[in-house]
Amino acid sequence: FGSGSFVLNTPLLDNGLLSARFVAFANNSDGFVNVFSDPGAGYLSERTKGARLSFRSKPTTNLTFDLQISRTDIEFDATNFTTSVPLLEQGQYVTFADPAGVDTNTDTFLRFEAQYESNIGLFRSNTGLRMSETFFDLDGDDASTVDLVEARVFLSTRSISQDFTFEGKRLRR
């Protein structure tokens, strides 16, 4: 097991005109799984790493721009995992090889937000783009020499969002 993160906040220009934030993180989990108290049954592991870069510009007291770019990579490895099934009559166990392989997921996100605060309220525009790629490998009969059940799947998705909001202020008479 292991994890860590790093964060850096820094002004790039004076008076809040432009600032940046960088975040990086990683998490590794290689845990043994004891099936029926058999330490040789295998292990599952998951590795996650990612980073995010954000910029903020405040050219006036009423106007703010935010830009954020982030990416996360996840890898789940079950290639060495085995499953033990008890044979009830003999009191023994049969071990089957893992039906899964290495699965990966990459997620990238871009976001831009503009805000303007006036004497009647706050105007906001928020635009987002998400790109995701997922791969997984499934071999349901890995213990057999004949490939009867096998699937390799690659999914790629893209989505765009845009919203405009207005939060009005209560006007005094």
C-alpha positions as CSV (number, residue, x, y, z in Angstrom):
1,F,0.0,0.0,0.0
2,G,1.2,3.5,-0.7
3,S,-0.2,6.9,-1.6
4,G,0.9,10.4,-1.8
5,S,0.0,13.8,-3.1
6,F,1.6,17.1,-4.0
7,V,-0.1,20.6,-4.1
8,L,1.4,23.8,-5.3
9,N,-0.4,27.2,-5.2
10,T,1.3,30.2,-6.7
11,P,0.5,33.6,-8.0
12,L,1.8,34.1,-11.6
13,L,0.9,37.8,-11.9
14,D,0.5,40.5,-9.2
15,N,-2.8,41.6,-7.7
16,G,-4.6,38.3,-8.3
17,L,-4.5,38.9,-12.1
18,L,-3.4,35.3,-12.6
19,S,-2.7,32.4,-10.2
20,A,-2.2,28.7,-10.7
21,R,-2.7,25.5,-8.7
22,F,-1.1,22.2,-9.5
23,V,-2.1,18.9,-7.8
24,A,-0.6,15.5,-8.4
25,F,-1.5,12.3,-6.6
26,A,-0.9,8.5,-6.7
27,N,-2.3,5.6,-4.8
28,N,-1.0,2.0,-5.0
29,S,-2.8,-1.0,-3.4
30,D,-1.2,-4.4,-3.8
31,G,-3.1,-6.4,-1.2
32,F,-3.0,-10.1,-0.8
33,V,-6.3,-11.9,-0.8
34,N,-6.5,-15.0,1.3
35,V,-9.1,-17.3,0.0
36,F,-10.0,-20.1,2.5
37,S,-6.9,-19.2,4.4
38,D,-4.7,-20.1,1.4
39,P,-2.0,-17.4,1.2
40,G,-1.1,-18.6,-2.3
41,A,-4.5,-17.8,-3.7
42,G,-3.2,-14.6,-5.4
43,Y,-3.6,-10.9,-5.2
44,L,-5.5,-8.0,-6.6
45,S,-3.8,-4.6,-7.2
46,E,-5.0,-1.1,-8.1
47,R,-2.9,1.8,-9.2
48,T,-4.3,5.3,-9.5
49,K,-2.4,8.4,-10.5
50,G,-3.5,11.8,-11.7
51,A,-2.9,15.5,-11.9
52,R,-4.9,18.7,-12.1
53,L,-3.8,22.1,-13.3
54,S,-6.0,25.1,-12.5
55,F,-5.7,28.8,-13.5
56,R,-7.6,31.7,-12.1
57,S,-7.7,35.2,-13.5
58,K,-9.4,38.1,-11.8
59,P,-8.9,41.1,-14.1
60,T,-11.4,43.2,-12.1
61,T,-13.2,42.8,-8.8
62,N,-16.4,41.8,-10.7
63,L,-14.9,39.4,-13.3
64,T,-13.4,36.0,-12.7
65,F,-12.1,33.3,-15.1
66,D,-11.3,29.8,-14.1
67,L,-9.7,27.1,-16.3
68,Q,-9.1,23.5,-15.0
69,I,-7.5,20.6,-16.8
70,S,-7.3,17.2,-15.0
71,R,-6.4,13.6,-15.8
72,T,-6.8,10.4,-13.8
73,D,-5.4,6.9,-14.8
74,I,-6.6,3.8,-13.0
75,E,-5.3,0.3,-13.5
76,F,-6.9,-2.7,-11.8
77,D,-4.9,-5.9,-12.1
78,A,-6.4,-9.2,-11.2
79,T,-4.2,-11.4,-13.4
80,N,-2.7,-13.3,-10.5
81,F,-5.9,-13.8,-8.5
82,T,-7.3,-17.3,-8.2
83,T,-10.5,-18.5,-6.8
84,S,-10.7,-21.6,-4.6
85,V,-13.9,-23.6,-4.6
86,P,-14.4,-26.3,-1.9
87,L,-15.3,-29.8,-2.9
88,L,-17.7,-30.6,-0.1
89,E,-17.5,-34.3,-0.2
90,Q,-13.7,-34.6,-0.1
91,G,-13.1,-31.5,2.1
92,Q,-10.5,-30.3,-0.4
93,Y,-10.3,-27.2,-2.6
94,V,-10.0,-26.7,-6.3
95,T,-8.2,-23.5,-7.5
96,F,-9.3,-21.8,-10.7
97,A,-7.2,-19.2,-12.5
98,D,-8.5,-15.6,-12.4
99,P,-11.3,-14.8,-14.8
100,A,-10.1,-11.2,-15.1
101,G,-7.1,-9.5,-16.4
102,V,-5.8,-5.9,-16.3
103,D,-8.5,-3.2,-16.6
104,T,-7.6,0.4,-17.3
105,N,-9.5,3.7,-17.2
106,T,-8.3,7.1,-18.3
107,D,-10.4,10.1,-17.6
108,T,-9.6,13.6,-18.9
109,F,-11.6,16.7,-18.0
110,L,-11.4,20.3,-19.1
111,R,-13.6,23.1,-17.5
112,F,-13.8,26.8,-18.2
113,E,-15.9,29.1,-16.0
114,A,-16.5,32.8,-16.4
115,Q,-18.3,34.9,-13.7
116,Y,-19.4,38.5,-13.7
117,E,-20.9,40.0,-10.6
118,S,-23.1,43.1,-11.2
119,N,-25.3,45.2,-9.0
120,I,-28.3,43.0,-10.0
121,G,-26.7,39.6,-9.5
122,L,-24.1,37.0,-10.6
123,F,-23.8,35.8,-14.2
124,R,-22.0,32.5,-14.7
125,S,-21.0,30.5,-17.8
126,N,-19.6,27.0,-17.2
127,T,-18.3,24.8,-20.1
128,G,-17.0,21.3,-19.6
129,L,-15.4,18.6,-21.8
130,R,-14.9,15.0,-20.5
131,M,-13.1,12.3,-22.4
132,S,-12.9,8.8,-21.0
133,E,-11.3,5.6,-22.2
134,T,-11.9,2.2,-20.6
135,F,-10.4,-1.1,-21.5
136,F,-11.1,-4.4,-19.8
137,D,-10.2,-8.0,-20.6
138,L,-12.4,-10.9,-19.4
139,D,-11.5,-14.5,-19.8
140,G,-14.1,-16.5,-18.0
141,D,-12.6,-19.9,-18.8
142,D,-9.0,-19.1,-18.1
143,A,-8.6,-22.5,-16.4
144,S,-9.4,-24.2,-19.6
145,T,-7.2,-24.7,-22.7
146,V,-10.2,-24.0,-24.9
147,D,-11.3,-20.3,-25.3
148,L,-15.0,-20.4,-24.8
149,V,-15.7,-17.2,-22.9
150,E,-13.4,-14.3,-23.7
151,A,-14.1,-10.6,-24.2
152,R,-11.9,-7.6,-24.8
153,V,-13.8,-4.3,-24.5
154,F,-12.6,-0.8,-25.3
155,L,-15.0,2.1,-24.6
156,S,-14.3,5.7,-25.6
157,T,-16.7,8.4,-24.6
158,R,-16.8,12.2,-25.1
159,S,-19.3,14.6,-23.5
160,I,-19.6,18.3,-23.6
161,S,-21.7,20.4,-21.2
162,Q,-22.6,24.1,-21.2
163,D,-24.7,26.0,-18.7
164,F,-25.5,29.6,-18.0
165,T,-26.8,30.7,-14.7
166,F,-28.0,34.0,-13.1
167,E,-28.3,34.4,-9.3
168,G,-30.2,37.6,-8.7
169,K,-29.7,40.0,-5.8
170,R,-32.6,41.3,-3.9
171,L,-33.0,45.0,-4.9
172,R,-33.8,47.5,-2.1
173,R,-36.4,50.2,-2.7
